[in-house]
Amino acid sequence: NNYGINKGSNMGSNVTRSLPDAIIIGVKKGGTRALLEYLRLHPKVRATGPEPHFFDRNYEKGFEWYRQHMPASTKGQLTIEKTPSYFVTNGVPEKVYKMSKKTKLIIVLRDPVTRAISDYAQLASRRPSVKTFEELAFIDNRTKIVDTSWPIIKIGIYIQHLVKWLEYFPIGQIHFVSGENLIKEPTYEMKLVQEFLGLEPMINDSYFSFNNTKGFPCFKKQPNSSRFQCLNRDKGRLHPDLSHSVIKRLRDFYRPFNARIYQITGHNFGWT
Ligand code: A3P
């Protein structure tokens, strides 16, 4: 088996590649890129650039392949990757558990209604001929029965995915980040994430500046640098305008599932 390779082969001196200590497993469009880029500001964090998609697309390549896709790190540094599809892919919780049952899991949760609209905006930007949101979200437009088989709807039923992770990991090993609050109070959310990861809190207010043009926080790579960097243009897209009745229908649909998420996490995310 592969379990013995966690701390990896020696690349000379003290530098090596390690399997991840923590994984941002979801959710798609939750703010996962922002979180990873913020975490990377910490000197004790080494993070992947692209999403490795190991547990959902490349698992047969083995843990050694996975380890080679991790950034070089030194002892005492945490290795972190993010692949948001892990959260909703069958079989992934067990595979992560088999790598290491100590893996720390992080999920950025965002109002499932705005998450769906954001996901659709991304889809439409890549495939302009796509059907309208309403055509895809409802089984038929008259009854407005929500089509739960449409992935963009299904991803937002967070509780259904979360229970599958809880079969393998205790809730205390999963940290939930509010996607909304990550935009409003990045310093506060980063304080909680750093605590969860056992990191000395270093990513503080001095790293962030809210960019009013972009409508999002931008960040600097060094605390004493004067240059703030923002995420790419594909983060913070314009959302399509949907009618109030469509939004209300979706809100009503998600409400009971959201309530169970609040209950299980002990946190009211405020998605009304
Ligand atoms: P929108 O494009 O709908 O606004 P992910 O990285 O998981 O795909 O999430 C993308 C979302 O991250 C964006 O969705 C945006 O709301 C959110 N976000 C959070 N912090 C951001 C930041 N600093 N810059 C840009 N987008 C950010």
Residues whose N, C-alpha, C, O or C-beta is under 5 A from the ligand:
A	BS01	A3P	V27 K28 K29 G30 G31 T32 R33 A34 S118 I183 F216 P217 L231 D234 K235 G236 R237
